[in-house]
């Protein structure tokens, strides 16, 4: 069975950096839908932080694909849409 808490534990160092305001935390090395899934979990877990998110992609096509993947995971995990 799928358990997003497992992923949240893996992403804990980034989430801790966000909450502590240390530097500019980054998430590298994830690709495709995995990147969108990880970002959705981070945004959901950091919902109490008044931050904007900057995601850099290597092309407009990659950005559009990520956007669609994010939309899917936000709906599936019922994450807030206004972030």
mmCIF file of the N, C-alpha and C atoms, coordinates in Angstrom:
data_MODEL
# 
_entry.id   MODEL 
# 
loop_
_atom_site.group_PDB 
_atom_site.id 
_atom_site.type_symbol 
_atom_site.label_atom_id 
_atom_site.label_alt_id 
_atom_site.label_comp_id 
_atom_site.label_asym_id 
_atom_site.label_entity_id 
_atom_site.label_seq_id 
_atom_site.pdbx_PDB_ins_code 
_atom_site.Cartn_x 
_atom_site.Cartn_y 
_atom_site.Cartn_z 
_atom_site.occupancy 
_atom_site.B_iso_or_equiv 
_atom_site.pdbx_formal_charge 
_atom_site.auth_seq_id 
_atom_site.auth_comp_id 
_atom_site.auth_asym_id 
_atom_site.auth_atom_id 
_atom_site.pdbx_PDB_model_num 
ATOM 1   N N  . UNK A 1 1  ? 0.840  -1.183 0.000   1.00 0.00 ? 1  UNK A N  1 
ATOM 2   C CA . UNK A 1 1  ? 0.000  0.000  0.000   1.00 0.00 ? 1  UNK A CA 1 
ATOM 3   C C  . UNK A 1 1  ? 0.889  1.252  0.000   1.00 0.00 ? 1  UNK A C  1 
ATOM 4   N N  . UNK A 1 2  ? 0.448  2.261  -0.690  1.00 0.00 ? 2  UNK A N  1 
ATOM 5   C CA . UNK A 1 2  ? 1.181  3.530  -0.790  1.00 0.00 ? 2  UNK A CA 1 
ATOM 6   C C  . UNK A 1 2  ? 1.075  4.291  0.520   1.00 0.00 ? 2  UNK A C  1 
ATOM 7   N N  . UNK A 1 3  ? 2.190  4.802  0.992   1.00 0.00 ? 3  UNK A N  1 
ATOM 8   C CA . UNK A 1 3  ? 2.208  5.595  2.219   1.00 0.00 ? 3  UNK A CA 1 
ATOM 9   C C  . UNK A 1 3  ? 3.086  6.824  1.994   1.00 0.00 ? 3  UNK A C  1 
ATOM 10  N N  . UNK A 1 4  ? 2.490  8.016  1.815   1.00 0.00 ? 4  UNK A N  1 
ATOM 11  C CA . UNK A 1 4  ? 3.288  9.213  1.554   1.00 0.00 ? 4  UNK A CA 1 
ATOM 12  C C  . UNK A 1 4  ? 4.210  9.577  2.713   1.00 0.00 ? 4  UNK A C  1 
ATOM 13  N N  . UNK A 1 5  ? 3.961  9.054  3.917   1.00 0.00 ? 5  UNK A N  1 
ATOM 14  C CA . UNK A 1 5  ? 4.843  9.367  5.043   1.00 0.00 ? 5  UNK A CA 1 
ATOM 15  C C  . UNK A 1 5  ? 6.259  8.862  4.793   1.00 0.00 ? 5  UNK A C  1 
ATOM 16  N N  . UNK A 1 6  ? 6.396  7.750  4.054   1.00 0.00 ? 6  UNK A N  1 
ATOM 17  C CA . UNK A 1 6  ? 7.724  7.246  3.715   1.00 0.00 ? 6  UNK A CA 1 
ATOM 18  C C  . UNK A 1 6  ? 8.488  8.296  2.908   1.00 0.00 ? 6  UNK A C  1 
ATOM 19  N N  . UNK A 1 7  ? 7.826  8.883  1.924   1.00 0.00 ? 7  UNK A N  1 
ATOM 20  C CA . UNK A 1 7  ? 8.459  9.909  1.101   1.00 0.00 ? 7  UNK A CA 1 
ATOM 21  C C  . UNK A 1 7  ? 8.760  11.147 1.918   1.00 0.00 ? 7  UNK A C  1 
ATOM 22  N N  . UNK A 1 8  ? 7.851  11.526 2.807   1.00 0.00 ? 8  UNK A N  1 
ATOM 23  C CA . UNK A 1 8  ? 8.076  12.704 3.631   1.00 0.00 ? 8  UNK A CA 1 
ATOM 24  C C  . UNK A 1 8  ? 9.311  12.515 4.509   1.00 0.00 ? 8  UNK A C  1 
ATOM 25  N N  . UNK A 1 9  ? 9.562  11.297 4.962   1.00 0.00 ? 9  UNK A N  1 
ATOM 26  C CA . UNK A 1 9  ? 10.774 11.022 5.734   1.00 0.00 ? 9  UNK A CA 1 
ATOM 27  C C  . UNK A 1 9  ? 12.015 11.191 4.859   1.00 0.00 ? 9  UNK A C  1 
ATOM 28  N N  . UNK A 1 10 ? 11.937 10.740 3.616   1.00 0.00 ? 10 UNK A N  1 
ATOM 29  C CA . UNK A 1 10 ? 13.068 10.904 2.704   1.00 0.00 ? 10 UNK A CA 1 
ATOM 30  C C  . UNK A 1 10 ? 13.345 12.368 2.389   1.00 0.00 ? 10 UNK A C  1 
ATOM 31  N N  . UNK A 1 11 ? 12.294 13.163 2.383   1.00 0.00 ? 11 UNK A N  1 
ATOM 32  C CA . UNK A 1 11 ? 12.429 14.580 2.054   1.00 0.00 ? 11 UNK A CA 1 
ATOM 33  C C  . UNK A 1 11 ? 12.648 15.446 3.298   1.00 0.00 ? 11 UNK A C  1 
ATOM 34  N N  . UNK A 1 12 ? 12.764 14.823 4.455   1.00 0.00 ? 12 UNK A N  1 
ATOM 35  C CA . UNK A 1 12 ? 12.895 15.553 5.714   1.00 0.00 ? 12 UNK A CA 1 
ATOM 36  C C  . UNK A 1 12 ? 14.046 16.568 5.735   1.00 0.00 ? 12 UNK A C  1 
ATOM 37  N N  . UNK A 1 13 ? 15.242 16.258 5.189   1.00 0.00 ? 13 UNK A N  1 
ATOM 38  C CA . UNK A 1 13 ? 16.310 17.275 5.213   1.00 0.00 ? 13 UNK A CA 1 
ATOM 39  C C  . UNK A 1 13 ? 15.929 18.567 4.483   1.00 0.00 ? 13 UNK A C  1 
ATOM 40  N N  . UNK A 1 14 ? 15.241 18.460 3.373   1.00 0.00 ? 14 UNK A N  1 
ATOM 41  C CA . UNK A 1 14 ? 14.807 19.660 2.637   1.00 0.00 ? 14 UNK A CA 1 
ATOM 42  C C  . UNK A 1 14 ? 13.745 20.393 3.445   1.00 0.00 ? 14 UNK A C  1 
ATOM 43  N N  . UNK A 1 15 ? 12.814 19.660 4.004   1.00 0.00 ? 15 UNK A N  1 
ATOM 44  C CA . UNK A 1 15 ? 11.751 20.268 4.793   1.00 0.00 ? 15 UNK A CA 1 
ATOM 45  C C  . UNK A 1 15 ? 12.312 20.961 6.032   1.00 0.00 ? 15 UNK A C  1 
ATOM 46  N N  . UNK A 1 16 ? 13.277 20.343 6.693   1.00 0.00 ? 16 UNK A N  1 
ATOM 47  C CA . UNK A 1 16 ? 13.922 20.950 7.852   1.00 0.00 ? 16 UNK A CA 1 
ATOM 48  C C  . UNK A 1 16 ? 14.607 22.250 7.454   1.00 0.00 ? 16 UNK A C  1 
ATOM 49  N N  . UNK A 1 17 ? 15.311 22.242 6.333   1.00 0.00 ? 17 UNK A N  1 
ATOM 50  C CA . UNK A 1 17 ? 15.977 23.459 5.855   1.00 0.00 ? 17 UNK A CA 1 
ATOM 51  C C  . UNK A 1 17 ? 14.958 24.563 5.567   1.00 0.00 ? 17 UNK A C  1 
ATOM 52  N N  . UNK A 1 18 ? 13.824 24.200 5.004   1.00 0.00 ? 18 UNK A N  1 
ATOM 53  C CA . UNK A 1 18 ? 12.783 25.193 4.733   1.00 0.00 ? 18 UNK A CA 1 
ATOM 54  C C  . UNK A 1 18 ? 12.262 25.809 6.030   1.00 0.00 ? 18 UNK A C  1 
ATOM 55  N N  . UNK A 1 19 ? 11.980 24.968 7.012   1.00 0.00 ? 19 UNK A N  1 
ATOM 56  C CA . UNK A 1 19 ? 11.437 25.470 8.273   1.00 0.00 ? 19 UNK A CA 1 
ATOM 57  C C  . UNK A 1 19 ? 12.454 26.289 9.069   1.00 0.00 ? 19 UNK A C  1 
ATOM 58  N N  . UNK A 1 20 ? 13.726 25.940 8.958   1.00 0.00 ? 20 UNK A N  1 
ATOM 59  C CA . UNK A 1 20 ? 14.756 26.659 9.699   1.00 0.00 ? 20 UNK A CA 1 
ATOM 60  C C  . UNK A 1 20 ? 15.276 27.880 8.948   1.00 0.00 ? 20 UNK A C  1 
ATOM 61  N N  . UNK A 1 21 ? 14.853 28.047 7.696   1.00 0.00 ? 21 UNK A N  1 
ATOM 62  C CA . UNK A 1 21 ? 15.271 29.191 6.909   1.00 0.00 ? 21 UNK A CA 1 
ATOM 63  C C  . UNK A 1 21 ? 16.729 29.159 6.504   1.00 0.00 ? 21 UNK A C  1 
ATOM 64  N N  . UNK A 1 22 ? 17.307 27.981 6.455   1.00 0.00 ? 22 UNK A N  1 
ATOM 65  C CA . UNK A 1 22 ? 18.721 27.858 6.086   1.00 0.00 ? 22 UNK A CA 1 
ATOM 66  C C  . UNK A 1 22 ? 18.877 27.918 4.573   1.00 0.00 ? 22 UNK A C  1 
ATOM 67  N N  . UNK A 1 23 ? 19.705 28.790 4.113   1.00 0.00 ? 23 UNK A N  1 
ATOM 68  C CA . UNK A 1 23 ? 20.090 28.902 2.709   1.00 0.00 ? 23 UNK A CA 1 
ATOM 69  C C  . UNK A 1 23 ? 18.897 28.759 1.776   1.00 0.00 ? 23 UNK A C  1 
ATOM 70  N N  . UNK A 1 24 ? 19.167 28.220 0.610   1.00 0.00 ? 24 UNK A N  1 
ATOM 71  C CA . UNK A 1 24 ? 18.153 27.968 -0.408  1.00 0.00 ? 24 UNK A CA 1 
ATOM 72  C C  . UNK A 1 24 ? 18.118 26.462 -0.643  1.00 0.00 ? 24 UNK A C  1 
ATOM 73  N N  . UNK A 1 25 ? 17.265 25.730 0.061   1.00 0.00 ? 25 UNK A N  1 
ATOM 74  C CA . UNK A 1 25 ? 17.257 24.283 -0.108  1.00 0.00 ? 25 UNK A CA 1 
ATOM 75  C C  . UNK A 1 25 ? 16.935 23.906 -1.543  1.00 0.00 ? 25 UNK A C  1 
ATOM 76  N N  . UNK A 1 26 ? 17.525 22.831 -1.990  1.00 0.00 ? 26 UNK A N  1 
ATOM 77  C CA . UNK A 1 26 ? 17.296 22.370 -3.353  1.00 0.00 ? 26 UNK A CA 1 
ATOM 78  C C  . UNK A 1 26 ? 17.011 20.884 -3.389  1.00 0.00 ? 26 UNK A C  1 
ATOM 79  N N  . UNK A 1 27 ? 16.364 20.492 -4.444  1.00 0.00 ? 27 UNK A N  1 
ATOM 80  C CA . UNK A 1 27 ? 16.054 19.089 -4.670  1.00 0.00 ? 27 UNK A CA 1 
ATOM 81  C C  . UNK A 1 27 ? 16.530 18.765 -6.079  1.00 0.00 ? 27 UNK A C  1 
ATOM 82  N N  . UNK A 1 28 ? 17.572 17.968 -6.174  1.00 0.00 ? 28 UNK A N  1 
ATOM 83  C CA . UNK A 1 28 ? 18.136 17.640 -7.481  1.00 0.00 ? 28 UNK A CA 1 
ATOM 84  C C  . UNK A 1 28 ? 18.137 16.133 -7.687  1.00 0.00 ? 28 UNK A C  1 
ATOM 85  N N  . UNK A 1 29 ? 18.233 15.740 -8.947  1.00 0.00 ? 29 UNK A N  1 
ATOM 86  C CA . UNK A 1 29 ? 18.376 14.333 -9.276  1.00 0.00 ? 29 UNK A CA 1 
ATOM 87  C C  . UNK A 1 29 ? 17.081 13.574 -9.442  1.00 0.00 ? 29 UNK A C  1 
ATOM 88  N N  . UNK A 1 30 ? 15.949 14.202 -9.185  1.00 0.00 ? 30 UNK A N  1 
ATOM 89  C CA . UNK A 1 30 ? 14.673 13.526 -9.414  1.00 0.00 ? 30 UNK A CA 1 
ATOM 90  C C  . UNK A 1 30 ? 14.140 13.963 -10.770 1.00 0.00 ? 30 UNK A C  1 
ATOM 91  N N  . UNK A 1 31 ? 13.520 13.045 -11.465 1.00 0.00 ? 31 UNK A N  1 
ATOM 92  C CA . UNK A 1 31 ? 13.067 13.330 -12.827 1.00 0.00 ? 31 UNK A CA 1 
ATOM 93  C C  . UNK A 1 31 ? 11.645 12.841 -13.034 1.00 0.00 ? 31 UNK A C  1 
ATOM 94  N N  . UNK A 1 32 ? 11.031 13.404 -14.051 1.00 0.00 ? 32 UNK A N  1 
ATOM 95  C CA . UNK A 1 32 ? 9.707  12.964 -14.459 1.00 0.00 ? 32 UNK A CA 1 
ATOM 96  C C  . UNK A 1 32 ? 8.675  13.114 -13.355 1.00 0.00 ? 32 UNK A C  1 
ATOM 97  N N  . UNK A 1 33 ? 7.726  12.205 -13.310 1.00 0.00 ? 33 UNK A N  1 
ATOM 98  C CA . UNK A 1 33 ? 6.670  12.285 -12.303 1.00 0.00 ? 33 UNK A CA 1 
ATOM 99  C C  . UNK A 1 33 ? 7.192  12.226 -10.864 1.00 0.00 ? 33 UNK A C  1 
ATOM 100 N N  . UNK A 1 34 ? 8.353  11.621 -10.665 1.00 0.00 ? 34 UNK A N  1 
ATOM 101 C CA . UNK A 1 34 ? 8.916  11.563 -9.317  1.00 0.00 ? 34 UNK A CA 1 
ATOM 102 C C  . UNK A 1 34 ? 9.204  12.964 -8.790  1.00 0.00 ? 34 UNK A C  1 
ATOM 103 N N  . UNK A 1 35 ? 9.673  13.852 -9.636  1.00 0.00 ? 35 UNK A N  1 
ATOM 104 C CA . UNK A 1 35 ? 9.937  15.231 -9.231  1.00 0.00 ? 35 UNK A CA 1 
ATOM 105 C C  . UNK A 1 35 ? 8.641  15.918 -8.810  1.00 0.00 ? 35 UNK A C  1 
ATOM 106 N N  . UNK A 1 36 ? 7.592  15.755 -9.592  1.00 0.00 ? 36 UNK A N  1 
ATOM 107 C CA . UNK A 1 36 ? 6.311  16.368 -9.262  1.00 0.00 ? 36 UNK A CA 1 
ATOM 108 C C  . UNK A 1 36 ? 5.751  15.794 -7.970  1.00 0.00 ? 36 UNK A C  1 
ATOM 109 N N  . UNK A 1 37 ? 5.899  14.502 -7.779  1.00 0.00 ? 37 UNK A N  1 
ATOM 110 C CA . UNK A 1 37 ? 5.418  13.864 -6.552  1.00 0.00 ? 37 UNK A CA 1 
ATOM 111 C C  . UNK A 1 37 ? 6.167  14.412 -5.338  1.00 0.00 ? 37 UNK A C  1 
ATOM 112 N N  . UNK A 1 38 ? 7.492  14.484 -5.432  1.00 0.00 ? 38 UNK A N  1 
ATOM 113 C CA . UNK A 1 38 ? 8.308  14.999 -4.333  1.00 0.00 ? 38 UNK A CA 1 
ATOM 114 C C  . UNK A 1 38 ? 7.956  16.460 -4.030  1.00 0.00 ? 38 UNK A C  1 
ATOM 115 N N  . UNK A 1 39 ? 7.797  17.274 -5.058  1.00 0.00 ? 39 UNK A N  1 
ATOM 116 C CA . UNK A 1 39 ? 7.433  18.676 -4.853  1.00 0.00 ? 39 UNK A CA 1 
ATOM 117 C C  . UNK A 1 39 ? 6.061  18.811 -4.205  1.00 0.00 ? 39 UNK A C  1 
ATOM 118 N N  . UNK A 1 40 ? 5.116  17.997 -4.630  1.00 0.00 ? 40 UNK A N  1 
ATOM 119 C CA . UNK A 1 40 ? 3.785  18.038 -4.035  1.00 0.00 ? 40 UNK A CA 1 
ATOM 120 C C  . UNK A 1 40 ? 3.850  17.716 -2.551  1.00 0.00 ? 40 UNK A C  1 
ATOM 121 N N  . UNK A 1 41 ? 4.622  16.682 -2.192  1.00 0.00 ? 41 UNK A N  1 
ATOM 122 C CA . UNK A 1 41 ? 4.749  16.327 -0.783  1.00 0.00 ? 41 UNK A CA 1 
ATOM 123 C C  . UNK A 1 41 ? 5.438  17.441 0.015   1.00 0.00 ? 41 UNK A C  1 
ATOM 124 N N  . UNK A 1 42 ? 6.472  18.043 -0.563  1.00 0.00 ? 42 UNK A N  1 
ATOM 125 C CA . UNK A 1 42 ? 7.152  19.139 0.127   1.00 0.00 ? 42 UNK A CA 1 
ATOM 126 C C  . UNK A 1 42 ? 6.224  20.331 0.333   1.00 0.00 ? 42 UNK A C  1 
ATOM 127 N N  . UNK A 1 43 ? 5.496  20.695 -0.686  1.00 0.00 ? 43 UNK A N  1 
ATOM 128 C CA . UNK A 1 43 ? 4.584  21.835 -0.590  1.00 0.00 ? 43 UNK A CA 1 
ATOM 129 C C  . UNK A 1 43 ? 3.499  21.555 0.437   1.00 0.00 ? 43 UNK A C  1 
ATOM 130 N N  . UNK A 1 44 ? 2.992  20.333 0.424   1.00 0.00 ? 44 UNK A N  1 
ATOM 131 C CA . UNK A 1 44 ? 1.952  19.955 1.388   1.00 0.00 ? 44 UNK A CA 1 
ATOM 132 C C  . UNK A 1 44 ? 2.510  19.986 2.816   1.00 0.00 ? 44 UNK A C  1 
ATOM 133 N N  . UNK A 1 45 ? 3.725  19.476 3.013   1.00 0.00 ? 45 UNK A N  1 
ATOM 134 C CA . UNK A 1 45 ? 4.320  19.420 4.346   1.00 0.00 ? 45 UNK A CA 1 
ATOM 135 C C  . UNK A 1 45 ? 4.740  20.803 4.839   1.00 0.00 ? 45 UNK A C  1 
ATOM 136 N N  . UNK A 1 46 ? 5.029  21.714 3.929   1.00 0.00 ? 46 UNK A N  1 
ATOM 137 C CA . UNK A 1 46 ? 5.466  23.066 4.294   1.00 0.00 ? 46 UNK A CA 1 
ATOM 138 C C  . UNK A 1 46 ? 4.331  24.067 4.141   1.00 0.00 ? 46 UNK A C  1 
ATOM 139 N N  . UNK A 1 47 ? 3.115  23.614 4.252   1.00 0.00 ? 47 UNK A N  1 
ATOM 140 C CA . UNK A 1 47 ? 1.945  24.463 4.031   1.00 0.00 ? 47 UNK A CA 1 
ATOM 141 C C  . UNK A 1 47 ? 1.902  25.663 4.979   1.00 0.00 ? 47 UNK A C  1 
ATOM 142 N N  . UNK A 1 48 ? 2.551  25.549 6.132   1.00 0.00 ? 48 UNK A N  1 
ATOM 143 C CA . UNK A 1 48 ? 2.524  26.639 7.105   1.00 0.00 ? 48 UNK A CA 1 
ATOM 144 C C  . UNK A 1 48 ? 3.550  27.735 6.807   1.00 0.00 ? 48 UNK A C  1 
ATOM 145 N N  . UNK A 1 49 ? 4.384  27.535 5.804   1.00 0.00 ? 49 UNK A N  1 
ATOM 146 C CA . UNK A 1 49 ? 5.411  28.514 5.461   1.00 0.00 ? 49 UNK A CA 1 
ATOM 147 C C  . UNK A 1 49 ? 4.920  29.472 4.383   1.00 0.00 ? 49 UNK A C  1 
ATOM 148 N N  . UNK A 1 50 ? 5.098  30.773 4.598   1.00 0.00 ? 50 UNK A N  1 
ATOM 149 C CA . UNK A 1 50 ? 4.681  31.750 3.580   1.00 0.00 ? 50 UNK A CA 1 
ATOM 150 C C  . UNK A 1 50 ? 5.762  31.923 2.522   1.00 0.00 ? 50 UNK A C  1 
ATOM 151 N N  . UNK A 1 51 ? 5.953  30.926 1.702   1.00 0.00 ? 51 UNK A N  1 
ATOM 152 C CA . UNK A 1 51 ? 7.016  30.955 0.698   1.00 0.00 ? 51 UNK A CA 1 
ATOM 153 C C  . UNK A 1 51 ? 6.447  30.741 -0.695  1.00 0.00 ? 51 UNK A C  1 
ATOM 154 N N  . UNK A 1 52 ? 7.161  31.305 -1.636  1.00 0.00 ? 52 UNK A N  1 
ATOM 155 C CA . UNK A 1 52 ? 6.909  30.992 -3.037  1.00 0.00 ? 52 UNK A CA 1 
ATOM 156 C C  . UNK A 1 52 ? 7.874  29.878 -3.420  1.00 0.00 ? 52 UNK A C  1 
ATOM 157 N N  . UNK A 1 53 ? 7.564  29.181 -4.477  1.00 0.00 ? 53 UNK A N  1 
ATOM 158 C CA . UNK A 1 53 ? 8.410  28.089 -4.941  1.00 0.00 ? 53 UNK A CA 1 
ATOM 159 C C  . UNK A 1 53 ? 8.907  28.417 -6.339  1.00 0.00 ? 53 UNK A C  1 
ATOM 160 N N  . UNK A 1 54 ? 10.201 28.269 -6.554  1.00 0.00 ? 54 UNK A N  1 
ATOM 161 C CA . UNK A 1 54 ? 10.802 28.466 -7.865  1.00 0.00 ? 54 UNK A CA 1 
ATOM 162 C C  . UNK A 1 54 ? 11.318 27.119 -8.340  1.00 0.00 ? 54 UNK A C  1 
ATOM 163 N N  . UNK A 1 55 ? 10.814 26.687 -9.479  1.00 0.00 ? 55 UNK A N  1 
ATOM 164 C CA . UNK A 1 55 ? 11.235 25.420 -10.067 1.00 0.00 ? 55 UNK A CA 1 
ATOM 165 C C  . UNK A 1 55 ? 11.849 25.738 -11.419 1.00 0.00 ? 55 UNK A C  1 
ATOM 166 N N  . UNK A 1 56 ? 13.086 25.323 -11.617 1.00 0.00 ? 56 UNK A N  1 
ATOM 167 C CA . UNK A 1 56 ? 13.801 25.602 -12.861 1.00 0.00 ? 56 UNK A CA 1 
ATOM 168 C C  . UNK A 1 56 ? 13.851 24.326 -13.690 1.00 0.00 ? 56 UNK A C  1 
ATOM 169 N N  . UNK A 1 57 ? 13.376 24.426 -14.907 1.00 0.00 ? 57 UNK A N  1 
ATOM 170 C CA . UNK A 1 57 ? 13.394 23.291 -15.840 1.00 0.00 ? 57 UNK A CA 1 
ATOM 171 C C  . UNK A 1 57 ? 14.247 23.674 -17.042 1.00 0.00 ? 57 UNK A C  1 
ATOM 172 N N  . UNK A 1 58 ? 14.670 22.688 -17.804 1.00 0.00 ? 58 UNK A N  1 
ATOM 173 C CA . UNK A 1 58 ? 15.580 22.974 -18.918 1.00 0.00 ? 58 UNK A CA 1 
ATOM 174 C C  . UNK A 1 58 ? 14.876 23.352 -20.220 1.00 0.00 ? 58 UNK A C  1 
ATOM 175 N N  . UNK A 1 59 ? 13.543 23.294 -20.249 1.00 0.00 ? 59 UNK A N  1 
ATOM 176 C CA . UNK A 1 59 ? 12.822 23.695 -21.463 1.00 0.00 ? 59 UNK A CA 1 
ATOM 177 C C  . UNK A 1 59 ? 11.370 24.008 -21.112 1.00 0.00 ? 59 UNK A C  1 
ATOM 178 N N  . UNK A 1 60 ? 10.712 24.705 -22.026 1.00 0.00 ? 60 UNK A N  1 
ATOM 179 C CA . UNK A 1 60 ? 9.285  24.985 -21.848 1.00 0.00 ? 60 UNK A CA 1 
ATOM 180 C C  . UNK A 1 60 ? 8.485  23.688 -21.840 1.00 0.00 ? 60 UNK A C  1 
ATOM 181 N N  . UNK A 1 61 ? 8.881  22.744 -22.658 1.00 0.00 ? 61 UNK A N  1 
ATOM 182 C CA . UNK A 1 61 ? 8.189  21.458 -22.720 1.00 0.00 ? 61 UNK A CA 1 
ATOM 183 C C  . UNK A 1 61 ? 8.302  20.708 -21.398 1.00 0.00 ? 61 UNK A C  1 
ATOM 184 N N  . UNK A 1 62 ? 9.491  20.704 -20.815 1.00 0.00 ? 62 UNK A N  1 
ATOM 185 C CA . UNK A 1 62 ? 9.694  20.045 -19.522 1.00 0.00 ? 62 UNK A CA 1 
ATOM 186 C C  . UNK A 1 62 ? 8.877  20.736 -18.432 1.00 0.00 ? 62 UNK A C  1 
ATOM 187 N N  . UNK A 1 63 ? 8.810  22.071 -18.486 1.00 0.00 ? 63 UNK A N  1 
ATOM 188 C CA . UNK A 1 63 ? 8.020  22.824 -17.506 1.00 0.00 ? 63 UNK A CA 1 
ATOM 189 C C  . UNK A 1 63 ? 6.534  22.501 -17.639 1.00 0.00 ? 63 UNK A C  1 
ATOM 190 N N  . UNK A 1 64 ? 6.035  22.401 -18.860 1.00 0.00 ? 64 UNK A N  1 
ATOM 191 C CA . UNK A 1 64 ? 4.626  22.070 -19.081 1.00 0.00 ? 64 UNK A CA 1 
ATOM 192 C C  . UNK A 1 64 ? 4.311  20.661 -18.576 1.00 0.00 ? 64 UNK A C  1 
ATOM 193 N N  . UNK A 1 65 ? 5.218  19.742 -18.807 1.00 0.00 ? 65 UNK A N  1 
ATOM 194 C CA . UNK A 1 65 ? 5.019  18.368 -18.334 1.00 0.00 ? 65 UNK A CA 1 
ATOM 195 C C  . UNK A 1 65 ? 5.002  18.334 -16.813 1.00 0.00 ? 65 UNK A C  1 
ATOM 196 N N  . UNK A 1 66 ? 5.941  19.045 -16.187 1.00 0.00 ? 66 UNK A N  1 
ATOM 197 C CA . UNK A 1 66 ? 5.969  19.099 -14.725 1.00 0.00 ? 66 UNK A CA 1 
ATOM 198 C C  . UNK A 1 66 ? 4.679  19.708 -14.197 1.00 0.00 ? 66 UNK A C  1 
ATOM 199 N N  . UNK A 1 67 ? 4.205  20.763 -14.837 1.00 0.00 ? 67 UNK A N  1 
ATOM 200 C CA . UNK A 1 67 ? 2.962  21.399 -14.414 1.00 0.00 ? 67 UNK A CA 1 
ATOM 201 C C  . UNK A 1 67 ? 1.807  20.401 -14.429 1.00 0.00 ? 67 UNK A C  1 
ATOM 202 N N  . UNK A 1 68 ? 1.689  19.637 -15.483 1.00 0.00 ? 68 UNK A N  1 
ATOM 203 C CA . UNK A 1 68 ? 0.611  18.642 -15.578 1.00 0.00 ? 68 UNK A CA 1 
ATOM 204 C C  . UNK A 1 68 ? 0.772  17.549 -14.521 1.00 0.00 ? 68 UNK A C  1 
ATOM 205 N N  . UNK A 1 69 ? 2.015  17.120 -14.285 1.00 0.00 ? 69 UNK A N  1 
ATOM 206 C CA . UNK A 1 69 ? 2.263  16.111 -13.246 1.00 0.00 ? 69 UNK A CA 1 
ATOM 207 C C  . UNK A 1 69 ? 1.917  16.669 -11.867 1.00 0.00 ? 69 UNK A C  1 
ATOM 208 N N  . UNK A 1 70 ? 2.294  17.930 -11.614 1.00 0.00 ? 70 UNK A N  1 
ATOM 209 C CA . UNK A 1 70 ? 1.947  18.558 -10.342 1.00 0.00 ? 70 UNK A CA 1 
ATOM 210 C C  . UNK A 1 70 ? 0.439  18.630 -10.161 1.00 0.00 ? 70 UNK A C  1 
ATOM 211 N N  . UNK A 1 71 ? -0.254 19.009 -11.186 1.00 0.00 ? 71 UNK A N  1 
ATOM 212 C CA . UNK A 1 71 ? -1.717 19.088 -11.119 1.00 0.00 ? 71 UNK A CA 1 
ATOM 213 C C  . UNK A 1 71 ? -2.307 17.727 -10.742 1.00 0.00 ? 71 UNK A C  1 
ATOM 214 N N  . UNK A 1 72 ? -1.792 16.666 -11.373 1.00 0.00 ? 72 UNK A N  1 
ATOM 215 C CA . UNK A 1 72 ? -2.266 15.316 -11.072 1.00 0.00 ? 72 UNK A CA 1 
ATOM 216 C C  . UNK A 1 72 ? -2.051 14.975 -9.594  1.00 0.00 ? 72 UNK A C  1 
ATOM 217 N N  . UNK A 1 73 ? -0.827 15.190 -9.090  1.00 0.00 ? 73 UNK A N  1 
ATOM 218 C CA . UNK A 1 73 ? -0.532 14.809 -7.709  1.00 0.00 ? 73 UNK A CA 1 
ATOM 219 C C  . UNK A 1 73 ? -1.237 15.705 -6.696  1.00 0.00 ? 73 UNK A C  1 
ATOM 220 N N  . UNK A 1 74 ? -1.396 16.991 -7.003  1.00 0.00 ? 74 UNK A N  1 
ATOM 221 C CA . UNK A 1 74 ? -2.138 17.862 -6.100  1.00 0.00 ? 74 UNK A CA 1 
ATOM 222 C C  . UNK A 1 74 ? -3.567 17.361 -5.953  1.00 0.00 ? 74 UNK A C  1 
ATOM 223 N N  . UNK A 1 75 ? -4.170 16.946 -7.053  1.00 0.00 ? 75 UNK A N  1 
ATOM 224 C CA . UNK A 1 75 ? -5.528 16.399 -6.999  1.00 0.00 ? 75 UNK A CA 1 
ATOM 225 C C  . UNK A 1 75 ? -5.555 15.072 -6.255  1.00 0.00 ? 75 UNK A C  1 
ATOM 226 N N  . UNK A 1 76 ? -4.624 14.187 -6.573  1.00 0.00 ? 76 UNK A N  1 
ATOM 227 C CA . UNK A 1 76 ? -4.601 12.848 -5.975  1.00 0.00 ? 76 UNK A CA 1 
ATOM 228 C C  . UNK A 1 76 ? -4.367 12.902 -4.467  1.00 0.00 ? 76 UNK A C  1 
ATOM 229 N N  . UNK A 1 77 ? -3.519 13.829 -4.019  1.00 0.00 ? 77 UNK A N  1 
ATOM 230 C CA . UNK A 1 77 ? -3.180 13.917 -2.600  1.00 0.00 ? 77 UNK A CA 1 
ATOM 231 C C  . UNK A 1 77 ? -3.951 15.014 -1.880  1.00 0.00 ? 77 UNK A C  1 
ATOM 232 N N  . UNK A 1 78 ? -4.844 15.660 -2.620  1.00 0.00 ? 78 UNK A N  1 
ATOM 233 C CA . UNK A 1 78 ? -5.660 16.742 -2.068  1.00 0.00 ? 78 UNK A CA 1 
ATOM 234 C C  . UNK A 1 78 ? -4.804 17.813 -1.397  1.00 0.00 ? 78 UNK A C  1 
ATOM 235 N N  . UNK A 1 79 ? -3.742 18.180 -2.072  1.00 0.00 ? 79 UNK A N  1 
ATOM 236 C CA . UNK A 1 79 ? -2.850 19.245 -1.588  1.00 0.00 ? 79 UNK A CA 1 
ATOM 237 C C  . UNK A 1 79 ? -3.482 20.596 -1.905  1.00 0.00 ? 79 UNK A C  1 
ATOM 238 N N  . UNK A 1 80 ? -3.112 21.630 -1.161  1.00 0.00 ? 80 UNK A N  1 
ATOM 239 C CA . UNK A 1 80 ? -3.661 22.966 -1.460  1.00 0.00 ? 80 UNK A CA 1 
ATOM 240 C C  . UNK A 1 80 ? -3.197 23.442 -2.831  1.00 0.00 ? 80 UNK A C  1 
ATOM 241 N N  . UNK A 1 81 ? -4.101 24.076 -3.590  1.00 0.00 ? 81 UNK A N  1 
ATOM 242 C CA . UNK A 1 81 ? -3.782 24.505 -4.958  1.00 0.00 ? 81 UNK A CA 1 
ATOM 243 C C  . UNK A 1 81 ? -3.249 25.910 -5.046  1.00 0.00 ? 81 UNK A C  1 
ATOM 244 N N  . UNK A 1 82 ? -3.359 26.682 -4.002  1.00 0.00 ? 82 UNK A N  1 
ATOM 245 C CA . UNK A 1 82 ? -3.025 28.094 -4.102  1.00 0.00 ? 82 UNK A CA 1 
ATOM 246 C C  . UNK A 1 82 ? -1.573 28.399 -3.774  1.00 0.00 ? 82 UNK A C  1 
ATOM 247 N N  . UNK A 1 83 ? -0.723 27.404 -3.721  1.00 0.00 ? 83 UNK A N  1 
ATOM 248 C CA . UNK A 1 83 ? 0.684  27.629 -3.340  1.00 0.00 ? 83 UNK A CA 1 
ATOM 249 C C  . UNK A 1 83 ? 1.540  27.779 -4.549  1.00 0.00 ? 83 UNK A C  1 
# 
